[in-house]
């Protein structure tokens, strides 16, 4: 994944007959659709309708990101969900890192069919995080933690700096998302790298505690770092996502048949 990063949104049409299945994908903080494009394409190749927006403030400069607020990121993904929901029978939400938190937010506020997250972030372990609201007044940016990828030669195309003002927004969004987790009832599939230098296990622990009304399945990735969608275990994520989607839809259809039989 060398060369010039492609930050543009991704969109695929609905293919095939029968139940129409849609997937909304979200990239991570300071990243862009570039890091998830192969995942999105694999889902499109599997016959699903896919939407992956470029979140506000991303794909341009970190200074643009510094001027955005977290409801704008959520709003962009929510718009993509609503667009797919208007034409699909089942809509899944998925995301990497911060995109995982945004996907969980959609699942807490919309009737999604299921959730797929890769190394989802819900907690910022940096002790400076609670002070970001003050620090942003005197410190504009910090060095980025980007390209946490084990596979050589890969570039996620993230910003070289992290705007402190946006980190403050991220922290607020994470806290609010944790509050909403008990509202999720759709099944959640988590892909988690054993080594992740960006998101710690604190986030996964918060997810486990919060999902009091939804089943969670966790798959461990032994050969990838944080940006696992560009790493050695990417194909496992891609195939596992498609299998999960098909299994959930099949289970929903079976439950509907059983319910209809019970009412006869």
N, C-alpha and C positions, 0 to 999 in steps of 0.2 A: 504493500500500500504506500509506495513511494510516489514522488511527483507532486503536482499541485493538488492540495486537498479540494474536494468537491463539497462545498458547504450548502448546496442547493437542497430544497425540500425533495422528498421522494413521494411519488404517488403512482399506484397501479390500479387498474380497473378490475372489476369482478369477473372471474372466469368460471365457466362450467354451469351446470344446472343444479337444481335442488336448493338446499339451504345455502344462503349466501353468507359468507363469513368474512368479517373485516378485522383488521389489526391496526391499532394506532400505536406508533412507536415514538419514544422521546429520547433524545440524546442527553448528555450530561452537562454539568456546569462548566462553562468556558469552552465547551466542545461544540460539535455541530453534527448534522446528519452524516458527515463523512465517516465517523467512527462506527456507525450502525448500518451503513449502506449495504454491505454484503448480507447482513441479517435481514434487512428489509427485502432485498432482492430474492433471498431464499424463500421467504414467506410468499412473495408474489409468484415465484416459480411453483410453489406448492398449490397455487390456485386461489389464494386469499386476496381480498382487496386490502391494500396497505396505504396508510397515510403516515408520513413522518415530517412534521413541520420544522422549519428553522425557528427556534424560539427567539423572541425579541432580545436584542442586545448581543446575539451570538453570530458568528460567522463574519464579523466585520472587524471591530477593534475592542480591546478591553475597556476603552473609554466609553464606548457605546453601552457596554454591559453595565458600567457604573451608574448609568442614568436610568436603568430599568428597575422595576419593582416585581417582587415574586408573583403577584396576581396576574401580571402580564404573561409570565411563562405558563402559569396554569391555564389562563384564558386561551392561549394559542393551542394547547393540547385539547382543551375542552371543545373548542370549535371543530377541531379535526374529528373528535369523537362524535359530535352531533351530526357532522356531515356524513360519516359512515353509518351512523345509526339510522339515518333517514332512508338508507338504501339496503342495509344488510339485516339479516335475521339474528345474527350473533356478532357482537363486537368485543374483541379482547383488547386489553391495554398492556403495553410492555415498555420497558425502559432500562437504561444503564445508569447506575450511580444516582445523581440527582434526578435523572429521568425516571428511575425506579420509584422515587418518592412521588413524583408527579403522576405516574401511572397509578399508584396506590391512592392518591387523592381523587382521581377520576373514579376509581372503583368504590370509594367511600361516598361519592355523591351522585353516581350514575349507575344504572342497572347493567353493568358489564357482565360478560359471560365468564371471564377469567382474567387472571393477571400473571404476567411473566416478567420477572425482574432479574437483572444481572448485577451483582455486587451493589445492591441498593444502599443509598445513603439516607440516614435518618438522624444521625448525631454527628456533630463536629467535635472531635476530641481536642482540638487546639484550645489551650486554656485562654487564649486571647479572644475566642469567639464571643463570649458574653460582653466583651468590651468593644466589639466592632462598631457599634453605634456611635461610640465616642472617638475611637481610633480613626474612623473614616474622615473626621474633620482635620486630622493632622497627617494622616498617612493614606495616600491615594491608592497604592497597590503594593503587593508582595510578590515574591517569586512564585511562579506557578508550579504545581505538582502535575506535570503532564507526561504523557507517553510512558505510563507505568505498564509496560508491555514486555513480556519475557522473550517473545519471538523477535529475532533480529530484523532490522530494516523496516520496521513498521512505524508510521507516524499518524497519530489521530487528528492532527491539525488543530490542536487546542491553542488558546491564547498563551503567550509567553509570560504574561503577568496576570495576577488575580486581583481585581478591584476590591478594595476593602468594603466599599459601600454595598457591592453586590453580595459579598460574603455575609454581611449583616442581614441582607434580605434572605439569603439561603438559610441562615440559622433560624430566622423567624418562620420560614416556610416549613422547615423540618419539625419544629416544635408543634406547629399547628397540625401537621400531617399525623404526627404521633397521636394527637388528641382524637383524630378521626378514625383511626385504625379499627376500633371495635365496630364501626358501621359496616365494614366490609363483610360480605357473605359469600362472594364468589371465590372459587378455589384459586390459590396462589402457588405458582411454581417459582422457586428461587434457584438461581445458579450462583454458587459462591466459590470464589478462588481461595485456595488454602493460604496463598501469599498475596496480600493486597496492601500496598504501601500508601493508599489514599483513604480507603474506608475500612475502619476496624470492625471487629466482631461486635462492638457495642451497638452498631446499627442493626445487625441481625438479631441481637438479643432484644432490642426494642421492638422489632417487628414481631418476634415470637410472642412477646408479652401482650402486644396490642391486638393481635389477630385472635380475639376470643370467640369470634363467630364465623370463622372461615378456615377451611383445611389448608395446611401448608405442606408442600413437598419440597425438600431441599436436595439439590444435586451438587456434589463437591467437584470442583475443577482443580485437578492436581498439577496441571502444567501451564497455568496462565496467571498473570498478575491482574491488576484492576480492570484494564480495558480488554476484557476477555473476548469481546466480539471481534477483536483484531488479532487475537492470540492463538496459541496452539490448540486450545479447546473450542475454537469457534464452531467447528462443524458439529460438535456435540450439542452446543447451544441451539444451533439452527434446526437440527433434526429433532432434538428434544422439544423444542417449541412447537413444531408442526405436530408431533405426536400428541402433545398435551392438548392442543387445540382440538384435534380430531376426537380425542377421547372424551373431552368435556362435552362437545357437541353431540357425540353419540350417546353419552349418558343422559343428556338433556332430552334427546329424542325418545330414548327408552322410557324415561320417567313420564314423559307426556303420554306415551302409548299406554303405560301402566295406569296412569291416572284416568285416562279415557275409558279403559276397560272396567275400572272400579266403579265408574259412574253409570255404566250400562245396566 
